[in-house]
Amino acid sequence: MRTIDGKFTTSTSAWSRVWRDVRLLAHLGRQIVQYWTKGSRIRRSYRRKDDRGEVYWLD
């Protein structure tokens, strides 16, 4: 299984670990923004279809 920090753990210098943590923080920030933007659109669409009794397929 692929993890978000697995490919960044090969180097042990302090600078590389800080840079790895910065990239990880940026990755988590992008996930949060996508949850708020894309996720809210999907949830809104799902609620509208659910209220009308329609089927909404999620992948």
C-alpha positions in Angstrom: 0.0 0.0 0.0 1.3 3.5 -0.9 1.6 6.0 2.0 2.0 9.7 1.7 5.4 9.8 3.4 7.0 6.5 2.3 8.9 7.9 -0.6 10.5 10.7 1.5 12.1 8.6 4.2 15.3 7.5 2.5 17.5 10.4 3.6 18.3 11.1 7.2 19.8 14.6 7.1 18.0 17.3 9.1 17.4 19.5 6.1 15.8 16.6 4.2 13.6 15.7 7.1 12.4 19.3 7.4 11.8 19.5 3.6 9.9 16.2 3.8 7.7 17.6 6.6 7.0 20.8 4.6 5.9 18.7 1.6 3.7 16.5 3.8 2.1 19.6 5.3 1.5 21.0 1.8 0.0 17.7 0.8 -2.4 17.7 3.8 -3.3 21.3 3.1 -4.3 20.4 -0.5 -6.4 17.5 0.7 -8.2 19.8 3.2 -8.9 22.4 0.4 -10.2 19.7 -1.9 -12.5 18.3 0.8 -13.9 21.8 1.3 -14.4 22.6 -2.4 -14.9 19.4 -4.4 -16.3 17.6 -1.4 -18.9 20.3 -0.7 -20.1 20.2 -4.3 -20.5 16.5 -4.3 -22.3 16.5 -0.9 -24.6 19.3 -2.2 -25.4 17.3 -5.3 -26.0 14.2 -3.3 -28.4 15.9 -1.0 -30.4 17.4 -3.9 -30.7 14.0 -5.6 -31.5 12.3 -2.3 -34.3 14.8 -1.6 -35.8 14.1 -5.0 -35.4 10.3 -4.5 -33.0 9.9 -7.4 -30.0 7.5 -7.4 -26.6 9.1 -7.1 -23.7 6.8 -7.9 -20.4 7.5 -6.2 -17.2 6.0 -7.5 
